[in-house]
Amino acid sequence: MKKILFLLILCTQVSFAQEMALVKQNGKIGYIDKTGKLAITPSYDKARGFSEGLAAVKDQSKWGFIDTKGKWVIKASFDDAEDFNSGLCIVEKDKRRFYINKKGEEVKTPPTDKYFPFENGVAFIRQTKKVGLINPKGEIVLQPKYDMIKSFEGGYARVKNNDRWGIIDKAGKEVVEVIYDEIGNYFKGVTWAKNGTSFGLIIGGKFKAIDGVDKIWDFHVQDNTYARKGGKIGFIDTKGNWLIEPKFDKARAFNKNLAPVYIGKKWGYVNTTGTLVVQAIYNDAEVFSEDGLAPVKEKDWGFIDVKGKVVIPTNYDISTAFSFLNSDAKGFIKGVSRVKNNGKWGFLDTKGQLLGNQWYENAELFN
């Protein structure tokens, strides 16, 4: 039993230690661990965040890869380099782009007009203006047949042909027929779509129109989403029934059974019955994170808990520091949130404590 416990603790420590964030200090880039300690001293002019245990860094004029201890794993010999996913990474050398594995070896793939990064086991391949899928072995999973394939979300991707949209899985199987004018993300077998002039949900492969609706947003983490009817926003469930009748000027997704809504030029939060449980007193408000905290803005940003209590004062900027990061960067992710104060970036824990008691010229999310 002691041996098992030791292994569990060891695995937890290893997993924890591998979470690194890129930071910039005195004009140089380095990395911190989840405790806020510098794991790799800032010494690089250009670098990328860690992905699958490796980070691309530039040494003089060439890119290579280091591990979480700062040791070179793949020597700096590339003109450009991206991030690892599914064991592969796109690099450029002598004006030629290709994939490498974690040994730095080139991995052969079918001819493609453009190299796309892997996303959890698949990557796009484009031939003669059509897009398909390949796996990390370089095998074609889906012959190029679509005009467009969007990024995979939860194992599913939106596809487009002849101005019509549908959804496929990672095996290339169509789970929603490519016949709709617009389509949303696939969530527990349901998606929203526009069919002609009607908006509604596709449930079990069949389209169900929702009367009067002219916009539906993507599902988030709960079995509901928000929709607009008559210029007002309400919430529907995965069967297309109204949970909360349209009455808000603006709204965002539910999480922790709370959703931000805009009332009288201020933001507050409602529960799933539509009752206002956090008064509309904020200039802006974001979705709750899995950590149970939500960003709210007065003059600047802070965080409230699910009871509406301000647990971190509104003293920060939470705008994304890097353009390729999505809106999730505005809240807590796995116990930390990136914030800006007095022109410097840092990380707060859920108690509002600054990791490592240190601010940086720039910072990227942990991964």
WOTAWO-V211986 format. One record per pair of residues at least 6 apart in sequence whose ideal C-beta (glycine too) atoms are under 7 Angstrom apart, sorted by the first residue. I is the first residue (numbers start at 1). J is the second residue. Records with the same first field share a line. If there is no record, write none. Layout:
I=J / J
This chain:
16=34
17=33
18=53 / 68
19=33 / 34 / 366
20=31 / 32 / 33 / 39 / 50 / 68 / 366
21=31 / 32 / 347 / 363 / 364 / 365 / 366
22=29 / 31 / 47 / 49 / 364
23=30 / 31 / 32 / 42 / 360 / 362 / 363
24=42 / 360 / 361 / 362
25=42 / 360 / 361
26=42
28=42 / 43 / 44 / 45
29=42 / 44 / 46 / 47
30=38 / 40 / 41 / 42 / 43
31=39 / 40
32=38 / 39 / 356
33=39
34=366
36=347 / 355 / 356 / 358
37=356
39=68
40=70
44=57 / 58
45=58
46=58
47=55 / 56 / 57 / 58
48=55 / 56 / 83
49=55 / 364 / 367
50=68 / 367
51=83 / 84 / 85 / 367
52=84 / 85
53=67 / 68
54=65 / 67 / 73 / 84 / 102
55=65 / 66
56=63 / 65 / 81 / 82
57=64 / 66
59=76
62=76 / 77 / 78
63=76 / 78 / 80 / 81
64=72 / 74 / 75 / 76 / 77 / 78
65=73 / 74
66=72 / 73
67=73
74=104
77=93
78=91 / 92 / 93
79=92 / 93
80=91 / 92
81=89 / 91
82=89 / 90 / 117
83=89 / 117
84=102
85=117 / 118 / 119 / 120
86=118 / 120 / 121 / 136
87=101 / 102 / 136
88=99 / 100 / 101 / 107 / 118 / 136
89=99 / 100
90=97 / 99 / 115 / 117
91=98 / 100
97=115
98=106
99=107 / 109
100=106 / 107
101=107
107=138
108=138
109=134 / 138
110=125 / 134 / 138 / 140
111=127
112=125 / 126 / 127
113=126 / 127
114=126
116=123 / 124
117=123
118=136
119=151 / 152
120=152
121=135 / 136 / 170
122=133 / 134 / 135 / 141 / 152 / 170
123=134
124=131 / 133 / 149
125=132 / 133 / 134 / 140 / 144
126=144
127=144
130=144 / 145 / 146 / 147
131=144 / 146 / 148 / 149
132=140 / 142 / 143 / 144 / 145
133=141 / 142 / 172
134=140 / 141
135=141
141=171 / 172
142=172
146=159 / 160 / 161
147=160 / 161
148=159 / 160
149=157 / 159
150=157 / 158
151=157
152=170
153=185
154=186
155=169 / 170
156=167 / 168 / 169 / 175 / 186
157=167 / 168
158=165 / 167 / 183
159=165 / 166 / 167 / 168 / 178
161=178
164=178 / 179 / 180
165=178 / 180 / 182 / 183
166=174 / 176 / 177 / 178 / 179 / 180 / 183
167=175 / 176 / 183 / 186 / 191
168=174 / 175
169=175
175=186
176=183 / 191 / 202 / 205
180=193 / 194 / 195
181=194 / 195 / 196
182=193 / 194
183=191 / 193
184=191 / 192 / 193 / 216 / 218
185=191 / 218 / 219
187=219
188=223 / 238
190=201 / 202 / 203 / 238
191=202
192=199 / 201 / 216
193=200 / 202 / 207
195=207
198=209
199=210 / 213 / 214 / 215 / 216
200=207 / 208 / 209 / 210 / 240
201=208 / 240
203=239
208=240
210=227 / 236 / 240
212=229 / 230
213=227 / 228 / 229
214=228
215=227 / 228
216=225 / 227
217=225 / 226
218=225
219=225
220=253 / 254 / 255 / 287
221=255
222=254 / 255
223=237 / 238
224=235 / 236 / 237 / 243 / 254
225=235 / 236 / 253
226=233 / 234 / 235 / 251 / 253
227=233 / 234 / 236
228=246
229=246
230=246
232=246 / 247 / 248
233=246 / 248 / 250 / 251
234=242 / 244 / 245 / 246 / 247
235=243 / 244
236=242 / 243
237=243
243=272
244=270 / 274
248=261 / 262 / 263
249=262
250=262
251=259 / 260 / 261 / 262
252=259 / 260 / 286 / 287
253=259 / 287
254=272
255=287 / 288
256=288 / 292 / 306
257=271 / 272
258=269 / 271 / 277 / 288 / 306
259=269 / 270
260=267 / 269 / 285 / 286 / 287
261=267 / 268 / 269 / 270
263=280
264=280
266=280 / 281 / 282
267=280 / 282 / 284 / 285
268=276 / 278 / 279 / 280 / 281 / 282
269=277 / 278 / 285
270=276 / 277
271=277
277=308
278=304 / 308
282=296 / 297 / 298
283=297 / 298
284=297
285=294 / 296 / 297
286=294 / 295 / 330 / 331
287=294 / 331
288=294 / 306
289=331 / 332 / 333
291=332 / 335 / 350
292=305 / 306
293=303 / 304 / 305 / 311 / 331 / 332 / 350
294=303 / 304 / 331
295=301 / 303 / 318 / 330 / 331
296=302 / 303 / 304 / 314
297=314
298=314
299=314
300=314 / 315 / 316 / 317
301=314 / 316 / 317 / 318
302=310 / 312 / 313 / 314 / 315 / 316
303=311 / 312
304=310 / 311
305=311
311=352
312=348 / 352
315=341
316=339 / 340 / 341
317=339 / 340
318=330 / 339
320=329
321=338 / 345 / 362 / 363 / 364
322=364
325=365
329=338 / 365
331=337
332=350
333=365
334=366
335=349 / 350
336=347 / 348 / 349 / 355 / 366
337=347 / 348
338=345 / 347 / 363 / 365
339=346 / 348
341=359
344=359 / 360 / 361
345=359 / 360 / 362 / 363
346=354 / 355 / 358 / 359 / 360 / 363
347=355 / 363
348=354
349=355
